[in-house]
């Protein structure tokens, strides 16, 4: 066995574990903690006969397999015998297995099924610094197990780059051990490139500049697309073998990158190769400095996959891959200044990813209030709210309590969405198809082929026929079929008649809907590729989507992207639905509303009926029945800003208000009311539906009702609508707000009046417009007595020739008034 730096420290580590039953171990890259500590515990007699086994949690499947294989190799064991792995859809353990390397929630599900962890004496959480959601949840659950039912359980937390004190404090102040790594030096180089150069070209340039071709090369890239592009760019290195390494590959494909080769390997890897993996022969690391980071938009219920800068911890881990077995070099495709500006650690998954599975696990654990759980680090409340809301829609929770369906979902190694889909498929004898859809969505998706139809009901159903060409997805499908056969009966979905191909397709579309009830979209009319999703967010169908005709669809794979100027999520996989299915499956989410709105074009109140799925409109009726009483309120509300202006345009209303304004000014001793035009308008609109109807309504009765006794009598007495002149005729007085009242009357009707008439208790003289026979003013005066004495004679002189049939007496004060023309005098 090759000596490793951790070997001399193993006795000390075992002793500390013996004393406290818990330990935080910080071992630098290359120290050998992953492969040496579990066998050392096994050989130390720390474990009891009742609980003789060890479980080690690894954040990634490829690391779990590689760690188990390295442990077996170093100890001359066989996989599946003394040591083995249990990862999602892949289990290599047996009755004699003492060390199990697990990942992806395997330990969590075991804890929910058996909180006593019977047979397990020690749990090791490796690479804790990565802060995967599974590791965070595991340490919290394990602490509770140790505090309640298994005080003997050994818990060991290990990492190469970790702030150990918070972890030790969380575990009750357990000891911390530190171990140095390998002493092989690593030459860190920083490479500067023109900012416009694409990443594959920068890698090509960096690799070509390395004259020493000793050893293999490990290149860190953010994702599969960049790996494929870089592989094409580097194809001219004929003396090397270019190997990808990422989570979408089969285990056999992944192992090709880890095993020795007959020539130099150039390994193109995601951050899957950062930790736990020792790839023998690697002497050079090229670090792009970026990674794809999974996230979740809790507000819109959308997954994210952002290209982000790595942390200092990741950069050190990547560089450490070059110095595991010999001196090496690390070429960073960024500057030293940029390195020092990086965050110390990545943001933990618990603060950035979908928590539906985690929250359901805690409900299954017995925590009805997951916020009160003893988290290592509590997630944001918004993330918990979003998870619980989704679980309610899936039927896994009801009124905050886990349901029978929720417990069934917990037994399946899938996200709750896909577990719900698989359960539904099993009830309709569609297990093969449901498992295929779940496999497609749980593994990395692949695009449709060039032969895909131009239009189809679902991007998922189009892909089903190509699963055989993707061995990894076919394998997951087959595993899910085996698991699905054990699903207990539950009430089935409402089903369509018959079971032809079209009916089967419709059932599958329904199953997809029940898995993604929060992703329902309605296509926008003006842009067929755009739609609005439940919650109000906009989405855009990718050009390769074949869902072209459905007005409603489910955005199965929708990714939020802040780089989009309209903040629209890109939908790569859609599946058409019928709106009637929403009313069928989710009646409690259907809201039927009928409201009245003012149609400004038609100038009337119309009934607007809507049926909504949550806040998404399914159907509209813009001419629903209208209740007259309610319509009047809406009409008044719509016209409210114009109330004063509208009433002022009605002559009799304007006259009334001017009369009242005059009395308030000149007879303030009386309690004249303040008139609110808005209230008057509301009264006028009562029972009306349109402006046309309103135009036929007089406001005078409403205005007059504001004057209670005796103000009503005083109003008519001191601001009369008309006044009797000497001829006996009653002449209307013209009132205008802010102006003196006007009496416009033919001059001959006022013969004999010596004084100007007054109103408002004699306090306001009328402005008299003296009209000629043509009813045009010949004089305006508020002093009638002065007019008769002076101005009248000039007027008489000017008009008697033009109007000889009218009376023009020399003494108007004694002449009889004339209602019509009379003889000339």
GUMARKOL-562118 format. One record per residue (C-alpha): x, y, z; residue in three letters. Coordinates in steps of 0.5 Angstrom, whole numbers, padded with zeros to 4 digits, always signed. Layout:
BEGIN
XYZAla ...
This chain:
BEGIN
+0000+0000+0000Unk +0003+0007-0002Unk +0004+0011+0004Unk +0000+0017+0005Unk +0001+0024+0009Unk -0005+0022+0014Unk -0002+0015+0016Unk +0002+0017+0022Unk -0004+0021+0024Unk -0009+0015+0024Unk -0008+0013+0031Unk -0009+0020+0034Unk -0015+0021+0030Unk -0018+0014+0032Unk -0016+0016+0039Unk -0020+0023+0039Unk -0026+0019+0036Unk -0026+0014+0041Unk -0026+0019+0047Unk -0032+0024+0044Unk -0035+0019+0039Unk -0035+0025+0034Unk -0029+0029+0030Unk -0028+0034+0025Unk -0022+0032+0021Unk -0019+0038+0016Unk -0014+0034+0011Unk -0011+0038+0006Unk -0012+0035-0002Unk -0008+0029-0003Unk -0007+0027+0005Unk -0011+0021+0004Unk -0017+0022+0008Unk -0023+0019+0004Unk -0019+0012+0003Unk -0015+0011+0009Unk -0020+0013+0015Unk -0026+0009+0014Unk -0022+0002+0014Unk -0018+0005+0020Unk -0024+0006+0024Unk -0026-0001+0022Unk -0020-0004+0024Unk -0020+0000+0031Unk -0025-0004+0035Unk -0029+0002+0036Unk -0035-0001+0033Unk -0040-0005+0037Unk -0042-0012+0034Unk -0049-0010+0034Unk -0047-0004+0029Unk -0041-0006+0026Unk -0042-0002+0019Unk -0039+0005+0016Unk -0043+0009+0012Unk -0039+0015+0008Unk -0043+0020+0005Unk -0040+0023-0002Unk -0043+0029-0006Unk -0042+0026-0013Unk -0044+0019-0016Unk -0037+0019-0019Unk -0033+0020-0013Unk -0037+0015-0009Unk -0035+0010-0014Unk -0028+0012-0015Unk -0027+0012-0007Unk -0030+0005-0006Unk -0026+0002-0012Unk -0019+0006-0009Unk -0021+0003-0002Unk -0022-0004-0005Unk -0016-0004-0009Unk -0011-0001-0003Unk -0014-0007+0002Unk -0014-0012-0003Unk -0022-0013-0002Unk -0027-0014-0007Unk -0033-0009-0009Unk -0039-0011-0007Unk -0036-0015-0001Unk -0032-0012+0004Unk -0033-0005+0001Unk -0039-0002-0004Unk -0043+0004-0006Unk -0050+0005-0006Unk -0052+0011-0011Unk -0058+0013-0014Unk -0060+0007-0019Unk -0053+0004-0018Unk -0052-0001-0012Unk -0046-0005-0011Unk -0047-0008-0004Unk -0048-0015+0000Unk -0049-0018+0006Unk -0041-0018+0008Unk -0041-0010+0006Unk -0038-0006+0012Unk -0036+0000+0009Unk -0042+0003+0004Unk -0040+0009+0000Unk -0047+0013-0001Unk -0049+0019-0004Unk -0055+0023-0007Unk -0060+0022-0001Unk -0059+0015+0000Unk -0057+0016+0007Unk -0063+0021+0008Unk -0068+0016+0006Unk -0065+0011+0010Unk -0065+0015+0016Unk -0073+0017+0015Unk -0074+0009+0014Unk -0070+0007+0020Unk -0068+0013+0025Unk -0064+0008+0030Unk -0059+0006+0024Unk -0059-0001+0026Unk -0053-0004+0024Unk -0049+0002+0023Unk -0044+0004+0028Unk -0040+0010+0024Unk -0043+0016+0019Unk -0037+0020+0015Unk -0039+0026+0012Unk -0034+0027+0007Unk -0032+0033+0003Unk -0037+0037+0007Unk -0034+0044+0005Unk -0038+0043-0002Unk -0045+0044+0003Unk -0049+0040-0002Unk -0056+0040+0001Unk -0056+0032+0002Unk -0050+0033+0007Unk -0053+0039+0010Unk -0059+0035+0012Unk -0055+0029+0014Unk -0051+0033+0019Unk -0057+0036+0022Unk -0061+0029+0022Unk -0055+0025+0025Unk -0054+0030+0031Unk -0061+0029+0033Unk -0061+0022+0032Unk -0054+0022+0037Unk -0058+0027+0042Unk -0064+0022+0042Unk -0063+0015+0041Unk -0056+0013+0039Unk -0051+0017+0043Unk -0046+0011+0041Unk -0046+0013+0034Unk -0040+0016+0031Unk -0040+0022+0027Unk -0034+0024+0023Unk -0034+0030+0018Unk -0028+0031+0014Unk -0026+0036+0009Unk -0020+0039+0005Unk -0022+0046+0006Unk -0027+0048+0011Unk -0028+0053+0017Unk -0028+0047+0022Unk -0030+0051+0028Unk -0038+0052+0026Unk -0038+0045+0025Unk -0035+0043+0031Unk -0039+0048+0035Unk -0046+0045+0032Unk -0044+0038+0034Unk -0043+0040+0041Unk -0036+0042+0041Unk -0033+0036+0039Unk -0025+0036+0037Unk -0022+0038+0031Unk -0016+0035+0028Unk -0012+0037+0022Unk -0007+0033+0017Unk -0003+0036+0012Unk -0003+0034+0005Unk +0002+0032+0000Unk +0009+0036+0000Unk +0009+0036-0008Unk +0010+0043-0010Unk +0005+0046-0015Unk +0007+0051-0020Unk +0001+0056-0020Unk +0001+0060-0027Unk -0004+0066-0029Unk -0005+0067-0036Unk -0008+0073-0039Unk -0012+0073-0046Unk -0016+0078-0050Unk -0023+0078-0047Unk -0026+0077-0053Unk -0023+0070-0054Unk -0027+0064-0053Unk -0026+0059-0048Unk -0024+0053-0052Unk -0019+0058-0056Unk -0016+0060-0049Unk -0015+0053-0047Unk -0012+0051-0053Unk -0007+0057-0053Unk -0005+0055-0045Unk -0004+0048-0047Unk +0000+0049-0053Unk +0005+0053-0049Unk +0006+0048-0044Unk +0013+0045-0047Unk +0014+0039-0042Unk +0009+0034-0044Unk +0010+0030-0038Unk +0004+0027-0035Unk -0004+0028-0036Unk -0008+0034-0036Unk -0014+0036-0033Unk -0018+0042-0035Unk -0024+0044-0031Unk -0030+0047-0035Unk -0037+0049-0033Unk -0041+0045-0037Unk -0042+0039-0042Unk -0043+0044-0048Unk -0036+0047-0046Unk -0033+0040-0046Unk -0036+0038-0053Unk -0033+0045-0056Unk -0026+0044-0053Unk -0026+0037-0055Unk -0027+0039-0062Unk -0022+0045-0061Unk -0016+0040-0058Unk -0017+0035-0064Unk -0011+0037-0067Unk -0007+0034-0061Unk -0006+0027-0064Unk -0001+0024-0059Unk -0007+0025-0054Unk -0013+0022-0052Unk -0019+0027-0050Unk -0024+0024-0045Unk -0030+0028-0042Unk -0032+0027-0035Unk -0038+0030-0033Unk -0045+0027-0029Unk -0049+0025-0036Unk -0044+0020-0037Unk -0045+0012-0036Unk -0040+0010-0030Unk -0036+0006-0035Unk -0035+0012-0039Unk -0033+0016-0033Unk -0028+0011-0031Unk -0025+0011-0037Unk -0022+0018-0035Unk -0020+0015-0028Unk -0016+0009-0031Unk -0009+0009-0034Unk -0008+0010-0041Unk -0003+0008-0046Unk -0002+0015-0048Unk -0003+0022-0045Unk -0010+0024-0043Unk -0013+0030-0043Unk -0019+0030-0039Unk -0024+0035-0040Unk -0028+0035-0033Unk -0034+0039-0030Unk -0033+0041-0022Unk -0034+0033-0021Unk -0027+0032-0021Unk -0025+0038-0016Unk -0025+0033-0010Unk -0025+0026-0007Unk -0022+0024-0014Unk -0015+0022-0015Unk -0013+0021-0022Unk -0006+0018-0022Unk -0002+0021-0028Unk -0005+0028-0028Unk +0001+0033-0027Unk -0002+0039-0031Unk -0009+0043-0029Unk -0012+0048-0033Unk -0017+0052-0029Unk -0023+0056-0033Unk -0025+0059-0026Unk -0032+0058-0028Unk -0037+0053-0026Unk -0045+0052-0027Unk -0048+0053-0021Unk -0055+0050-0020Unk -0060+0055-0017Unk -0068+0056-0016Unk -0072+0062-0017Unk -0077+0061-0011Unk -0082+0067-0013Unk -0083+0064-0020Unk -0082+0056-0018Unk -0076+0056-0024Unk -0070+0053-0024Unk -0063+0056-0025Unk -0057+0054-0028Unk -0052+0060-0028Unk -0045+0061-0030Unk -0041+0064-0024Unk -0034+0065-0022Unk -0032+0059-0017Unk -0029+0060-0010Unk -0022+0061-0007Unk -0023+0054-0004Unk -0025+0051-0011Unk -0019+0054-0014Unk -0015+0051-0009Unk -0018+0044-0010Unk -0017+0044-0017Unk -0010+0046-0017Unk -0009+0041-0012Unk -0011+0035-0017Unk -0004+0037-0020Unk +0000+0035-0014Unk -0003+0029-0012Unk +0003+0024-0014Unk +0008+0028-0016Unk +0010+0036-0017Unk +0005+0039-0022Unk +0003+0046-0025Unk -0004+0049-0025Unk -0005+0054-0030Unk -0011+0059-0028Unk -0014+0063-0034Unk -0015+0069-0030Unk -0011+0074-0026Unk -0008+0073-0019Unk -0012+0080-0018Unk -0018+0076-0020Unk -0016+0070-0016Unk -0016+0074-0009Unk -0023+0078-0011Unk -0026+0071-0011Unk -0031+0069-0005Unk -0028+0064+0000Unk -0033+0059-0001Unk -0039+0057-0005Unk -0046+0059-0003Unk -0049+0053+0000Unk -0054+0049-0004Unk -0059+0050+0002Unk -0060+0057+0000Unk -0060+0057-0007Unk -0064+0051-0010Unk -0071+0048-0010Unk -0072+0045-0003Unk -0078+0041-0004Unk -0075+0034-0003Unk -0072+0036+0003Unk -0078+0039+0006Unk -0082+0033+0005Unk -0076+0029+0008Unk -0077+0033+0014Unk -0085+0032+0014Unk -0083+0025+0014Unk -0078+0025+0019Unk -0084+0028+0024Unk -0083+0035+0023Unk -0089+0039+0022Unk -0086+0046+0023Unk -0079+0045+0019Unk -0077+0052+0021Unk -0076+0050+0028Unk -0072+0044+0026Unk -0065+0044+0028Unk -0062+0046+0021Unk -0054+0047+0021Unk -0056+0053+0017Unk -0063+0055+0016Unk -0066+0056+0009Unk -0069+0063+0007Unk -0077+0062+0009Unk -0078+0064+0002Unk -0075+0058+0000Unk -0079+0053+0005Unk -0086+0057+0003Unk -0084+0055-0004Unk -0083+0048-0003Unk -0089+0047+0002Unk -0094+0050-0003Unk -0091+0046-0009Unk -0092+0039-0004Unk -0099+0041-0003Unk -0100+0042-0010Unk -0097+0035-0011Unk -0102+0032-0006Unk -0096+0030-0001Unk -0098+0035+0004Unk -0105+0037+0006Unk -0106+0043+0011Unk -0098+0042+0013Unk -0099+0035+0015Unk -0095+0029+0010Unk -0101+0025+0007Unk -0101+0018+0005Unk -0099+0020-0002Unk -0093+0024+0001Unk -0090+0018+0004Unk -0090+0014-0002Unk -0087+0019-0006Unk -0081+0019+0000Unk -0080+0012-0002Unk -0078+0013-0009Unk -0071+0016-0011Unk -0074+0022-0015Unk -0075+0029-0014Unk -0083+0029-0011Unk -0085+0032-0018Unk -0082+0026-0022Unk -0084+0021-0016Unk -0092+0024-0017Unk -0091+0022-0024Unk -0089+0015-0023Unk -0094+0014-0018Unk -0099+0016-0023Unk -0096+0012-0029Unk -0096+0006-0025Unk -0104+0006-0023Unk -0105+0007-0031Unk -0101+0001-0033Unk -0096+0006-0036Unk -0090+0005-0032Unk -0086+0004-0038Unk -0087+0010-0041Unk -0088+0014-0034Unk -0081+0011-0032Unk -0078+0013-0039Unk -0081+0021-0038Unk -0078+0021-0031Unk -0071+0018-0033Unk -0071+0023-0038Unk -0072+0029-0033Unk -0068+0026-0028Unk -0062+0025-0032Unk -0059+0030-0037Unk -0064+0032-0042Unk -0062+0031-0050Unk -0065+0035-0055Unk -0070+0032-0060Unk -0067+0029-0067Unk -0067+0033-0074Unk -0073+0028-0076Unk -0077+0031-0070Unk -0084+0033-0072Unk -0085+0040-0073Unk -0091+0040-0069Unk -0093+0036-0063Unk -0097+0036-0057Unk -0090+0035-0052Unk -0083+0035-0053Unk -0082+0030-0048Unk -0086+0025-0052Unk -0082+0026-0058Unk -0076+0024-0054Unk -0079+0018-0052Unk -0077+0014-0058Unk -0070+0016-0057Unk -0068+0013-0050Unk -0065+0007-0053Unk -0060+0011-0056Unk -0058+0014-0049Unk -0056+0008-0045Unk -0055+0012-0039Unk -0063+0014-0039Unk -0065+0007-0041Unk -0062+0004-0035Unk -0065+0009-0031Unk -0072+0008-0034Unk -0071+0000-0033Unk -0069+0001-0025Unk -0075+0006-0024Unk -0080+0000-0028Unk -0077-0005-0022Unk -0078+0000-0017Unk -0085+0002-0020Unk -0088-0005-0019Unk -0088-0004-0012Unk -0092+0002-0012Unk -0098+0001-0007Unk -0105+0002-0011Unk -0108+0009-0010Unk -0114+0013-0013Unk -0112+0013-0020Unk -0113+0020-0025Unk -0119+0021-0028Unk -0118+0017-0035Unk -0120+0018-0042Unk -0124+0013-0046Unk -0121+0007-0049Unk -0113+0006-0049Unk -0111+0007-0056Unk -0105+0011-0058Unk -0108+0018-0058Unk -0111+0016-0051Unk -0105+0014-0048Unk -0101+0020-0051Unk -0107+0024-0047Unk -0106+0020-0041Unk -0098+0022-0041Unk -0100+0029-0042Unk -0104+0029-0036Unk -0099+0026-0032Unk -0094+0031-0034Unk -0099+0036-0031Unk -0100+0033-0025Unk -0092+0033-0024Unk -0091+0041-0026Unk -0098+0044-0023Unk -0094+0050-0022Unk -0091+0051-0029Unk -0098+0052-0033Unk -0097+0057-0038Unk -0102+0061-0043Unk -0099+0063-0050Unk -0099+0070-0052Unk -0103+0072-0058Unk -0099+0077-0061Unk -0092+0073-0060Unk -0094+0065-0061Unk -0087+0063-0058Unk -0088+0068-0052Unk -0093+0066-0046Unk -0095+0068-0039Unk -0094+0063-0033Unk -0098+0062-0027Unk -0095+0067-0022Unk -0095+0072-0028Unk -0088+0071-0030Unk -0086+0071-0038Unk -0083+0065-0041Unk -0081+0064-0048Unk -0081+0057-0052Unk -0074+0055-0055Unk -0074+0055-0062Unk -0073+0047-0062Unk -0079+0046-0058Unk -0085+0042-0062Unk -0091+0045-0058Unk -0093+0050-0063Unk -0101+0050-0063Unk -0103+0049-0056Unk -0106+0055-0052Unk -0104+0052-0046Unk -0098+0048-0044Unk -0093+0046-0038Unk -0086+0049-0038Unk -0083+0043-0036Unk -0076+0045-0037Unk -0076+0053-0036Unk -0070+0056-0034Unk -0069+0063-0031Unk -0064+0068-0034Unk -0063+0075-0032Unk -0059+0076-0038Unk -0066+0076-0042Unk -0068+0084-0042Unk -0075+0082-0041Unk -0073+0077-0036Unk -0077+0071-0039Unk -0075+0064-0037Unk -0073+0060-0043Unk -0077+0054-0044Unk -0073+0048-0047Unk -0078+0042-0046Unk -0086+0044-0046Unk -0092+0039-0046Unk -0099+0041-0048Unk -0105+0041-0044Unk -0113+0042-0044Unk -0115+0048-0039Unk -0121+0043-0037Unk -0116+0038-0034Unk -0114+0044-0029Unk -0121+0044-0027Unk -0121+0037-0026Unk -0115+0036-0022Unk -0114+0042-0018Unk -0121+0044-0017Unk -0119+0048-0011Unk -0114+0052-0015Unk -0120+0054-0019Unk -0122+0061-0018Unk -0129+0064-0022Unk -0130+0071-0022Unk -0135+0076-0024Unk -0133+0083-0024Unk -0136+0090-0027Unk -0131+0094-0031Unk -0132+0101-0035Unk -0131+0100-0042Unk -0128+0107-0044Unk -0129+0105-0051Unk -0137+0104-0051Unk -0138+0109-0045Unk -0141+0103-0041Unk -0141+0098-0035Unk -0140+0091-0038Unk -0140+0085-0034Unk -0133+0081-0034Unk -0133+0074-0032Unk -0126+0070-0031Unk -0124+0063-0030Unk -0117+0063-0027Unk -0113+0057-0025Unk -0109+0061-0019Unk -0108+0067-0022Unk -0108+0065-0030Unk -0114+0067-0034Unk -0117+0060-0037Unk -0123+0063-0040Unk -0126+0070-0041Unk -0133+0073-0042Unk -0133+0080-0043Unk -0141+0081-0044Unk -0143+0077-0037Unk -0150+0079-0034Unk -0149+0086-0030Unk -0153+0088-0024Unk -0156+0095-0024Unk -0154+0097-0017Unk -0147+0095-0018Unk -0146+0098-0025Unk -0148+0104-0022Unk -0142+0104-0017Unk -0137+0102-0022Unk -0140+0108-0027Unk -0139+0113-0022Unk -0132+0111-0020Unk -0130+0111-0027Unk -0133+0118-0028Unk -0131+0120-0021Unk -0125+0125-0023Unk -0129+0129-0028Unk -0135+0129-0023Unk -0134+0137-0022Unk -0133+0138-0029Unk -0139+0134-0031Unk -0144+0137-0027Unk -0142+0144-0028Unk -0143+0143-0036Unk -0151+0142-0034Unk -0154+0149-0034Unk -0159+0148-0029Unk -0154+0145-0024Unk -0149+0150-0025Unk -0154+0155-0024Unk -0156+0152-0017Unk -0149+0151-0015Unk -0148+0159-0017Unk -0154+0161-0013Unk -0152+0157-0007Unk -0145+0160-0007Unk -0147+0167-0007Unk -0152+0166-0001Unk -0146+0162+0002Unk -0142+0169+0001Unk -0147+0174+0002Unk -0151+0171+0008Unk -0146+0167+0012Unk -0150+0167+0018Unk -0154+0161+0015Unk -0151+0154+0015Unk -0151+0153+0008Unk -0149+0146+0006Unk -0142+0144+0002Unk -0144+0140-0004Unk -0139+0134-0006Unk -0140+0133-0013Unk -0137+0126-0013Unk -0143+0124-0008Unk -0148+0128-0013Unk -0145+0124-0019Unk -0146+0117-0015Unk -0153+0119-0013Unk -0154+0120-0021Unk -0151+0114-0023Unk -0155+0110-0018Unk -0158+0104-0022Unk -0155+0106-0029Unk -0150+0103-0034Unk -0148+0108-0039Unk -0146+0115-0040Unk -0152+0115-0045Unk -0157+0114-0039Unk -0153+0119-0035Unk -0154+0124-0040Unk -0161+0124-0039Unk -0161+0125-0031Unk -0162+0131-0028Unk -0158+0133-0022Unk -0163+0138-0019Unk -0167+0134-0015Unk -0161+0131-0011Unk -0158+0138-0011Unk -0165+0140-0008Unk -0165+0135-0003Unk -0158+0138+0000Unk -0162+0144+0003Unk -0166+0142+0009Unk -0172+0146+0012Unk -0172+0152+0013Unk -0166+0153+0008Unk -0170+0150+0002Unk -0175+0156+0003Unk -0169+0161+0004Unk -0166+0159-0002Unk -0172+0160-0006Unk -0173+0167-0003Unk -0166+0170-0003Unk -0163+0167-0009Unk -0170+0166-0014Unk -0169+0163-0020Unk -0173+0169-0023Unk -0176+0176-0021Unk -0183+0179-0023Unk -0182+0185-0027Unk -0187+0191-0028Unk -0190+0188-0034Unk -0192+0182-0029Unk -0187+0177-0033Unk -0182+0173-0029Unk -0175+0174-0032Unk -0170+0168-0031Unk -0164+0171-0027Unk -0157+0168-0029Unk -0153+0166-0024Unk -0145+0164-0025Unk -0140+0162-0020Unk -0136+0168-0018Unk -0140+0173-0022Unk -0146+0178-0020Unk -0152+0175-0022Unk -0155+0178-0028Unk -0162+0180-0030Unk -0163+0180-0038Unk -0170+0184-0040Unk -0172+0188-0045Unk -0172+0196-0043Unk -0179+0197-0044Unk -0181+0192-0039Unk -0178+0196-0034Unk -0181+0203-0034Unk -0183+0205-0028Unk -0178+0201-0024Unk -0174+0207-0020Unk -0169+0202-0017Unk -0164+0196-0018Unk -0167+0190-0016Unk -0163+0186-0010Unk -0163+0179-0008Unk -0160+0176-0002Unk -0163+0180+0003Unk -0162+0186-0001Unk -0155+0185+0000Unk -0153+0184-0008Unk -0156+0188-0013Unk -0157+0185-0020Unk -0153+0187-0026Unk -0159+0189-0031Unk -0158+0187-0038Unk -0162+0192-0042Unk -0164+0189-0048Unk -0167+0193-0054Unk -0172+0190-0059Unk -0168+0186-0062Unk -0166+0183-0055Unk -0159+0185-0055Unk -0156+0189-0050Unk -0156+0197-0051Unk -0154+0198-0044Unk -0151+0194-0037Unk -0152+0197-0031Unk -0153+0196-0023Unk -0156+0203-0022Unk -0162+0203-0025Unk -0164+0210-0023Unk -0158+0213-0025Unk -0159+0210-0032Unk -0166+0213-0033Unk -0164+0220-0031Unk -0158+0220-0036Unk -0156+0215-0041Unk -0163+0213-0042Unk -0164+0219-0047Unk -0158+0218-0051Unk -0161+0210-0052Unk -0168+0213-0054Unk -0165+0218-0059Unk -0161+0212-0062Unk -0166+0207-0062Unk -0173+0210-0063Unk -0172+0211-0071Unk -0170+0204-0072Unk -0175+0201-0068Unk -0181+0206-0069Unk -0187+0201-0067Unk -0184+0201-0060Unk -0185+0205-0054Unk -0180+0211-0052Unk -0183+0215-0047Unk -0180+0222-0045Unk -0181+0220-0038Unk -0180+0212-0037Unk -0181+0213-0030Unk -0189+0215-0031Unk -0190+0211-0037Unk -0193+0204-0037Unk -0189+0198-0038Unk -0189+0195-0045Unk -0189+0187-0046Unk -0189+0188-0053Unk -0188+0194-0058Unk -0193+0200-0057Unk -0194+0206-0061Unk -0189+0211-0062Unk -0188+0217-0057Unk 
